[in-house]
Protein backbone atom coordinates (compact mmCIF):
# COMPACT_ATOMS: atom_id res chain seq x y z
CA UNK A 1 0.00 0.00 0.00
CA UNK A 2 1.50 3.33 -0.96
CA UNK A 3 1.72 5.89 1.81
CA UNK A 4 1.67 5.69 5.57
CA UNK A 5 -1.79 4.88 6.98
CA UNK A 6 -0.77 6.26 10.37
CA UNK A 7 -0.29 9.68 8.75
CA UNK A 8 -2.96 9.46 6.01
CA UNK A 9 -5.87 7.06 6.61
CA UNK A 10 -6.91 7.30 2.95
CA UNK A 11 -3.81 5.24 2.13
CA UNK A 12 -5.89 2.20 3.12
CA UNK A 13 -8.10 2.92 0.09
CA UNK A 14 -5.15 2.43 -2.29
CA UNK A 15 -4.22 -1.20 -1.64
CA UNK A 16 -2.29 -2.90 -4.44
CA UNK A 17 -1.71 -6.39 -2.96
CA UNK A 18 -4.16 -8.64 -1.10
CA UNK A 19 -3.62 -12.25 -0.05
CA UNK A 20 -6.38 -14.28 1.60
CA UNK A 21 -5.92 -17.82 2.88
CA UNK A 22 -2.69 -18.14 0.89
CA UNK A 23 -4.29 -17.08 -2.40
CA UNK A 24 -3.49 -13.82 -4.15
CA UNK A 25 -6.72 -11.86 -4.49
CA UNK A 26 -5.27 -8.65 -5.91
CA UNK A 27 -1.82 -8.03 -7.30
CA UNK A 28 -1.49 -4.87 -9.32
CA UNK A 29 -1.56 -1.12 -9.21
CA UNK A 30 -3.80 0.52 -6.68
CA UNK A 31 -7.09 1.76 -8.04
CA UNK A 32 -8.44 5.20 -7.33
CA UNK A 33 -11.09 5.50 -4.68
CA UNK A 34 -14.61 5.36 -6.10
CA UNK A 35 -17.36 7.31 -4.41
CA UNK A 36 -20.23 5.30 -3.04
CA UNK A 37 -23.80 6.33 -3.72
CA UNK A 38 -24.10 7.47 -0.11
CA UNK A 39 -20.98 9.66 -0.38
CA UNK A 40 -22.31 11.22 -3.61
CA UNK A 41 -25.68 11.94 -2.00
CA UNK A 42 -24.04 13.56 1.03
CA UNK A 43 -21.92 15.73 -1.29
CA UNK A 44 -25.05 16.87 -3.16
CA UNK A 45 -26.91 17.92 0.00
CA UNK A 46 -23.82 19.53 1.46
CA UNK A 47 -23.62 17.29 4.51
CA UNK A 48 -20.45 17.89 6.47
CA UNK A 49 -19.47 14.85 8.55
PDB file as gemmi writes it, atoms N, CA and C in Angstrom:
CRYST1    1.000    1.000    1.000  90.00  90.00  90.00 P 1                      
ATOM      1  N   UNK A   1       0.855  -1.158   0.000  1.00  0.00           N  
ATOM      2  CA  UNK A   1       0.000   0.000   0.000  1.00  0.00           C  
ATOM      3  C   UNK A   1       0.907   1.229   0.000  1.00  0.00           C  
ATOM      4  N   UNK A   2       0.684   2.114  -0.926  1.00  0.00           N  
ATOM      5  CA  UNK A   2       1.502   3.330  -0.964  1.00  0.00           C  
ATOM      6  C   UNK A   2       1.081   4.291   0.139  1.00  0.00           C  
ATOM      7  N   UNK A   3       2.035   4.931   0.753  1.00  0.00           N  
ATOM      8  CA  UNK A   3       1.718   5.890   1.807  1.00  0.00           C  
ATOM      9  C   UNK A   3       1.769   5.267   3.185  1.00  0.00           C  
ATOM     10  N   UNK A   4       1.616   6.103   4.169  1.00  0.00           N  
ATOM     11  CA  UNK A   4       1.673   5.691   5.568  1.00  0.00           C  
ATOM     12  C   UNK A   4       0.290   5.862   6.188  1.00  0.00           C  
ATOM     13  N   UNK A   5      -0.431   4.757   6.450  1.00  0.00           N  
ATOM     14  CA  UNK A   5      -1.792   4.885   6.982  1.00  0.00           C  
ATOM     15  C   UNK A   5      -1.856   5.528   8.371  1.00  0.00           C  
ATOM     16  N   UNK A   6      -0.734   5.581   9.079  1.00  0.00           N  
ATOM     17  CA  UNK A   6      -0.770   6.265  10.375  1.00  0.00           C  
ATOM     18  C   UNK A   6      -0.743   7.772  10.201  1.00  0.00           C  
ATOM     19  N   UNK A   7      -0.320   8.246   9.035  1.00  0.00           N  
ATOM     20  CA  UNK A   7      -0.294   9.677   8.748  1.00  0.00           C  
ATOM     21  C   UNK A   7      -1.450  10.103   7.838  1.00  0.00           C  
ATOM     22  N   UNK A   8      -1.910   9.166   6.982  1.00  0.00           N  
ATOM     23  CA  UNK A   8      -2.964   9.457   6.013  1.00  0.00           C  
ATOM     24  C   UNK A   8      -3.851   8.225   5.892  1.00  0.00           C  
ATOM     25  N   UNK A   9      -4.998   8.227   6.566  1.00  0.00           N  
ATOM     26  CA  UNK A   9      -5.874   7.055   6.609  1.00  0.00           C  
ATOM     27  C   UNK A   9      -6.385   6.685   5.223  1.00  0.00           C  
ATOM     28  N   UNK A  10      -6.427   7.626   4.291  1.00  0.00           N  
ATOM     29  CA  UNK A  10      -6.905   7.298   2.954  1.00  0.00           C  
ATOM     30  C   UNK A  10      -5.941   6.376   2.207  1.00  0.00           C  
ATOM     31  N   UNK A  11      -4.751   6.187   2.738  1.00  0.00           N  
ATOM     32  CA  UNK A  11      -3.809   5.239   2.129  1.00  0.00           C  
ATOM     33  C   UNK A  11      -4.394   3.830   2.130  1.00  0.00           C  
ATOM     34  N   UNK A  12      -5.276   3.527   3.059  1.00  0.00           N  
ATOM     35  CA  UNK A  12      -5.890   2.197   3.117  1.00  0.00           C  
ATOM     36  C   UNK A  12      -6.864   1.980   1.968  1.00  0.00           C  
ATOM     37  N   UNK A  13      -7.218   3.041   1.249  1.00  0.00           N  
ATOM     38  CA  UNK A  13      -8.096   2.919   0.087  1.00  0.00           C  
ATOM     39  C   UNK A  13      -7.316   2.613  -1.183  1.00  0.00           C  
ATOM     40  N   UNK A  14      -5.995   2.629  -1.112  1.00  0.00           N  
ATOM     41  CA  UNK A  14      -5.151   2.434  -2.293  1.00  0.00           C  
ATOM     42  C   UNK A  14      -4.297   1.168  -2.149  1.00  0.00           C  
ATOM     43  N   UNK A  15      -4.923   0.066  -1.853  1.00  0.00           N  
ATOM     44  CA  UNK A  15      -4.220  -1.201  -1.640  1.00  0.00           C  
ATOM     45  C   UNK A  15      -3.908  -1.841  -2.991  1.00  0.00           C  
ATOM     46  N   UNK A  16      -2.669  -2.292  -3.165  1.00  0.00           N  
ATOM     47  CA  UNK A  16      -2.292  -2.902  -4.437  1.00  0.00           C  
ATOM     48  C   UNK A  16      -2.067  -4.415  -4.327  1.00  0.00           C  
ATOM     49  N   UNK A  17      -1.933  -4.954  -3.119  1.00  0.00           N  
ATOM     50  CA  UNK A  17      -1.706  -6.388  -2.959  1.00  0.00           C  
ATOM     51  C   UNK A  17      -2.573  -6.921  -1.831  1.00  0.00           C  
ATOM     52  N   UNK A  18      -3.313  -7.995  -2.120  1.00  0.00           N  
ATOM     53  CA  UNK A  18      -4.160  -8.639  -1.105  1.00  0.00           C  
ATOM     54  C   UNK A  18      -3.971 -10.142  -1.221  1.00  0.00           C  
ATOM     55  N   UNK A  19      -3.702 -10.794  -0.081  1.00  0.00           N  
ATOM     56  CA  UNK A  19      -3.621 -12.248  -0.045  1.00  0.00           C  
ATOM     57  C   UNK A  19      -4.594 -12.730   1.027  1.00  0.00           C  
ATOM     58  N   UNK A  20      -5.407 -13.721   0.661  1.00  0.00           N  
ATOM     59  CA  UNK A  20      -6.379 -14.282   1.599  1.00  0.00           C  
ATOM     60  C   UNK A  20      -6.251 -15.798   1.565  1.00  0.00           C  
ATOM     61  N   UNK A  21      -6.045 -16.369   2.735  1.00  0.00           N  
ATOM     62  CA  UNK A  21      -5.915 -17.817   2.880  1.00  0.00           C  
ATOM     63  C   UNK A  21      -4.881 -18.397   1.915  1.00  0.00           C  
ATOM     64  N   UNK A  22      -3.771 -17.675   1.731  1.00  0.00           N  
ATOM     65  CA  UNK A  22      -2.686 -18.139   0.893  1.00  0.00           C  
ATOM     66  C   UNK A  22      -2.886 -17.930  -0.598  1.00  0.00           C  
ATOM     67  N   UNK A  23      -4.017 -17.331  -0.984  1.00  0.00           N  
ATOM     68  CA  UNK A  23      -4.285 -17.077  -2.395  1.00  0.00           C  
ATOM     69  C   UNK A  23      -4.201 -15.582  -2.666  1.00  0.00           C  
ATOM     70  N   UNK A  24      -3.586 -15.227  -3.780  1.00  0.00           N  
ATOM     71  CA  UNK A  24      -3.485 -13.817  -4.148  1.00  0.00           C  
ATOM     72  C   UNK A  24      -4.824 -13.374  -4.718  1.00  0.00           C  
ATOM     73  N   UNK A  25      -5.425 -12.395  -4.075  1.00  0.00           N  
ATOM     74  CA  UNK A  25      -6.716 -11.860  -4.492  1.00  0.00           C  
ATOM     75  C   UNK A  25      -6.516 -10.672  -5.421  1.00  0.00           C  
ATOM     76  N   UNK A  26      -5.563  -9.834  -5.097  1.00  0.00           N  
ATOM     77  CA  UNK A  26      -5.274  -8.652  -5.913  1.00  0.00           C  
ATOM     78  C   UNK A  26      -3.770  -8.446  -5.953  1.00  0.00           C  
ATOM     79  N   UNK A  27      -3.238  -8.295  -7.146  1.00  0.00           N  
ATOM     80  CA  UNK A  27      -1.817  -8.035  -7.304  1.00  0.00           C  
ATOM     81  C   UNK A  27      -1.655  -7.115  -8.502  1.00  0.00           C  
ATOM     82  N   UNK A  28      -1.614  -5.828  -8.241  1.00  0.00           N  
ATOM     83  CA  UNK A  28      -1.491  -4.871  -9.318  1.00  0.00           C  
ATOM     84  C   UNK A  28      -1.511  -3.466  -8.773  1.00  0.00           C  
ATOM     85  N   UNK A  29      -1.557  -2.508  -9.670  1.00  0.00           N  
ATOM     86  CA  UNK A  29      -1.561  -1.118  -9.211  1.00  0.00           C  
ATOM     87  C   UNK A  29      -2.824  -0.799  -8.413  1.00  0.00           C  
ATOM     88  N   UNK A  30      -2.662   0.094  -7.493  1.00  0.00           N  
ATOM     89  CA  UNK A  30      -3.802   0.517  -6.682  1.00  0.00           C  
ATOM     90  C   UNK A  30      -4.792   1.255  -7.566  1.00  0.00           C  
ATOM     91  N   UNK A  31      -6.069   1.047  -7.289  1.00  0.00           N  
ATOM     92  CA  UNK A  31      -7.095   1.761  -8.043  1.00  0.00           C  
ATOM     93  C   UNK A  31      -7.481   3.016  -7.280  1.00  0.00           C  
ATOM     94  N   UNK A  32      -8.002   3.979  -7.998  1.00  0.00           N  
ATOM     95  CA  UNK A  32      -8.435   5.196  -7.334  1.00  0.00           C  
ATOM     96  C   UNK A  32      -9.705   4.917  -6.547  1.00  0.00           C  
ATOM     97  N   UNK A  33      -9.911   5.679  -5.512  1.00  0.00           N  
ATOM     98  CA  UNK A  33     -11.095   5.503  -4.682  1.00  0.00           C  
ATOM     99  C   UNK A  33     -12.328   5.900  -5.483  1.00  0.00           C  
ATOM    100  N   UNK A  34     -13.356   5.083  -5.397  1.00  0.00           N  
ATOM    101  CA  UNK A  34     -14.607   5.360  -6.098  1.00  0.00           C  
ATOM    102  C   UNK A  34     -15.638   5.773  -5.057  1.00  0.00           C  
ATOM    103  N   UNK A  35     -16.350   6.853  -5.352  1.00  0.00           N  
ATOM    104  CA  UNK A  35     -17.360   7.313  -4.414  1.00  0.00           C  
ATOM    105  C   UNK A  35     -18.528   6.341  -4.374  1.00  0.00           C  
ATOM    106  N   UNK A  36     -19.036   6.120  -3.182  1.00  0.00           N  
ATOM    107  CA  UNK A  36     -20.226   5.301  -3.043  1.00  0.00           C  
ATOM    108  C   UNK A  36     -21.436   6.186  -3.296  1.00  0.00           C  
ATOM    109  N   UNK A  37     -22.574   5.572  -3.499  1.00  0.00           N  
ATOM    110  CA  UNK A  37     -23.803   6.331  -3.724  1.00  0.00           C  
ATOM    111  C   UNK A  37     -24.103   7.211  -2.510  1.00  0.00           C  
ATOM    112  N   UNK A  38     -23.837   6.693  -1.319  1.00  0.00           N  
ATOM    113  CA  UNK A  38     -24.096   7.468  -0.106  1.00  0.00           C  
ATOM    114  C   UNK A  38     -23.182   8.692  -0.046  1.00  0.00           C  
ATOM    115  N   UNK A  39     -21.908   8.534  -0.394  1.00  0.00           N  
ATOM    116  CA  UNK A  39     -20.981   9.664  -0.382  1.00  0.00           C  
ATOM    117  C   UNK A  39     -21.421  10.718  -1.385  1.00  0.00           C  
ATOM    118  N   UNK A  40     -21.858  10.285  -2.584  1.00  0.00           N  
ATOM    119  CA  UNK A  40     -22.307  11.221  -3.608  1.00  0.00           C  
ATOM    120  C   UNK A  40     -23.528  11.995  -3.138  1.00  0.00           C  
ATOM    121  N   UNK A  41     -24.465  11.296  -2.486  1.00  0.00           N  
ATOM    122  CA  UNK A  41     -25.681  11.935  -1.996  1.00  0.00           C  
ATOM    123  C   UNK A  41     -25.327  12.968  -0.921  1.00  0.00           C  
ATOM    124  N   UNK A  42     -24.428  12.627  -0.020  1.00  0.00           N  
ATOM    125  CA  UNK A  42     -24.040  13.558   1.030  1.00  0.00           C  
ATOM    126  C   UNK A  42     -23.349  14.792   0.447  1.00  0.00           C  
ATOM    127  N   UNK A  43     -22.571  14.602  -0.615  1.00  0.00           N  
ATOM    128  CA  UNK A  43     -21.924  15.731  -1.287  1.00  0.00           C  
ATOM    129  C   UNK A  43     -22.966  16.667  -1.898  1.00  0.00           C  
ATOM    130  N   UNK A  44     -24.008  16.071  -2.494  1.00  0.00           N  
ATOM    131  CA  UNK A  44     -25.053  16.867  -3.158  1.00  0.00           C  
ATOM    132  C   UNK A  44     -25.825  17.720  -2.161  1.00  0.00           C  
ATOM    133  N   UNK A  45     -26.125  17.179  -0.977  1.00  0.00           N  
ATOM    134  CA  UNK A  45     -26.912  17.923  -0.002  1.00  0.00           C  
ATOM    135  C   UNK A  45     -26.030  18.802   0.879  1.00  0.00           C  
ATOM    136  N   UNK A  46     -24.740  18.687   0.708  1.00  0.00           N  
ATOM    137  CA  UNK A  46     -23.818  19.533   1.464  1.00  0.00           C  
ATOM    138  C   UNK A  46     -23.606  19.079   2.899  1.00  0.00           C  
ATOM    139  N   UNK A  47     -23.835  17.811   3.164  1.00  0.00           N  
ATOM    140  CA  UNK A  47     -23.622  17.287   4.507  1.00  0.00           C  
ATOM    141  C   UNK A  47     -22.129  17.354   4.845  1.00  0.00           C  
ATOM    142  N   UNK A  48     -21.842  17.733   6.048  1.00  0.00           N  
ATOM    143  CA  UNK A  48     -20.450  17.894   6.473  1.00  0.00           C  
ATOM    144  C   UNK A  48     -20.200  17.019   7.699  1.00  0.00           C  
ATOM    145  N   UNK A  49     -19.715  15.782   7.448  1.00  0.00           N  
ATOM    146  CA  UNK A  49     -19.470  14.847   8.547  1.00  0.00           C  
ATOM    147  C   UNK A  49     -18.007  14.658   8.744  1.00  0.00           C  
TER     148      UNK A  49                                                      
END                                                                             
